[in-house]
Amino acid sequence: MNAALLSLTKALADQGIKDGVQVNAVNPGFIRTGRLETRLSALAKEKSINHSAAAQLFVQQEKVTRIGEPEDIAALVAFTVSAGDAFCRFHH
């Protein structure tokens, strides 16, 4: 699913160049959402460890540096939109 969405984004970006439209995608990894919290709770129960230890174990198992926060994605989107606005002002 992710690969298909990224392929679609690339195709739209290629088309967008012709029309002066910038197309971006945000494809976050592991973000602290309700779904991930459920997964961490299940891991904690399975391993008989607390939630914090489960989060640390999860990070190690998934070989990531940390679990992202929703605010990380919000900041990335805000930056991307503002960069897109600057791009449009510069090219028009």
N, C-alpha and C positions, 0 to 999 in steps of 0.2 A: 504494500500500500504506500509506504513512504517513498519507495523508488519511483512508483508511478506518479505520485504527486510532484516529486522533484523533476521528473521528466516533463510533465505538463508545464510546470513553472518555467523551465528552460525554454520550451517551445514558445510559450507566451512572451518570455523576455526577448527571444529572437525576433518575434513578430513586433513586439513593442518598440524595438529600436527603429523600425521603419516609420512608426507613427509618433515617435518622440515620447513614448510611455515607458517608464522604468518599472520593471516587475521584479519583486523580491519574494523570497520564501523564508519563513522562520520554521526550522525543524528542530525543536528542542529535544534533548535527551530526557533524562530522569528529572522531573520537576516535582516538588513536594505538593502533590494534589491529594484529594481524598482517595483516589484510586491507588496511588503509591503508598499512602499511609496505611491502607488496608493490607497491601502487600507486605509492608514492614511489620505490621502487627502479626500477620500470619507467620512471618519468619521468626519473630520474637517468640511466639508460642511454640513453633516447631523446635527451636533450639534451646528453649527454656532460658531466655535471656531478656533483659529489659529492652525497651523500645530504642533507646540511644545506642546500645550495643548492636541491635539489629540493623540500625542505619549504618553504623560503621562496617559491619560485616557485609552489608549490601554493596557499599562503595567498593570494598575490596573484591568481592565476587564479580562485580560488573566492570572492574578496572577503570573506574572513573575517579576524578579527583574529589568530587563532592556531589551532593544532591542539590540541584538548582532550586531556586525559590521563584514563585510566580512573579515577584518584583523584577527578577533578572530578565524575564521575557518581556515584561512591560517596558523596561528601560531600553531593551534592544529594539523593540517595535517603535518606540518614541524616537530613538536615534535614527532608525532607518527612514521613518517618515520625514523627519526634519532634514536628513541628507537628501532625500528625494525632492523636497521643496527647494532646497538650495540648488540641486541639479537643474530643476525646471527654470528657476530664475536665471541661472547662468547661461542656459541654452536658448533662452527666448529673448 
